[in-house]
């Protein structure tokens, strides 16, 4: 019997972290949103022509990469503010290729502590809202209430993204120094800055997980 929390009656769904992914009904497409910094860094790396190993990413991201690893049976896309509109177009392309209504689970990674407990992260709420709003603009708009609230929150705060992201707890934590920064650079990647992570639709590249690597969706 379906759970009241699986959002299975809606095409576009939203929940938080690995537990949220498990709570939702299985979806054709999973969009992982971890703005600071998994999603932004991976998107920038792929946009520069590189591929990113999921195994490596798990080593420096216990949030977004963990969601991507759990979602591997779906089409896994990496979304952020920097590529929100491109992600929506990629979902529309998947739906067109399938010639069938395509369900989408947008998973906001949140911030996981050492025990794996996920807390709300404003940057991921905004990033998820940006993706969902872009989907709505393309007519993929049968959204769960959770998803609709994120989209409208993004629309209301769209002009204040830089302030909202830079003032977040995650941004302040990064400024103080986090282990993930060293892990990202050790993997040969350039960590996306907090300022850059707040830029909306900076590029058109969407990472997709294929055979353990994040590569450009085509």
Secondary structure, DSSP 8 states (H G I E B T S, - for coil): ---TTS-TT-SEEEEEHHHHHHHS---SEEEEE-TTTHHHHHHHHHHTT--EEHHHHHHH-SSHHHHHHHTTTSEEEEE-GGGHHHHHHHHHHHHHHHTS---EEEEE--EE-TT--EE--HHHHHHHHHHHHHHHHTT---B-HHHHHHHHHHHHHGGGHHHHHHTSHHHHHHHH--HHHHHHHHTT-----HHHHT-TT-----EEEETTEEEE--
